[in-house]
Amino acid sequence: MTKKIALIVGSLRKDSLNRKFANALVEVAPAELQFEFVDIGDLPLYNQDLDDAGTPPAAWTAFRDKLRNVDGIAIATPEYNRSMPGALKNAIDVGSRPWGKSIWAAKPVGVISASVGAVGGFAGNHNVRQTMVTLNAPVMPGPEVYIGSGAALIGEDGKVNNEKTKEVLAGWAQAFAKWVEANGHKG
């Protein structure tokens, strides 16, 4: 059965390494996962006053509605200063509110990360995982994917040029399909 998966890239850069690896993930994923990239760059910073007044920005409402209607969420993130990027944290905050209406609760989540450094965004990846667990989202524990020295794995065409990396992404996608099936809404 087809599962709708929101794919969020934590970097806003058009030429982001994580966007390139997210594209590669889509290419090697099993057919039952139907990915849709969900942009977070236009989300205004979260301010509870707007929710309290009943005037959330249209971008917040569209983001919440889109994520509420998917079966799972995949996040590809870099690491910024040993944490997740601010834009990604803002998106998580927007989705977690208003209080009691979090779109993350009970939504299966998977996280991959890539960086130009050797540790592949490990700290940013785990920061996202920690935050999602706090929001009651079942986060796939493994396999974990941290793609170090990511720029060396991208060809001049902007695509992953390393077969082992493609295999790792395909294995992750297979595991994520099972995770979504086991942890998704049974309604």
Summary of the structure (lengths in Angstrom):
residues: 187
radius of gyration: 15.9
end to end distance: 14.2
largest distance: 51.7
contacts: 593
relative contact order: 0.20
helix: 41%
strand: 17%
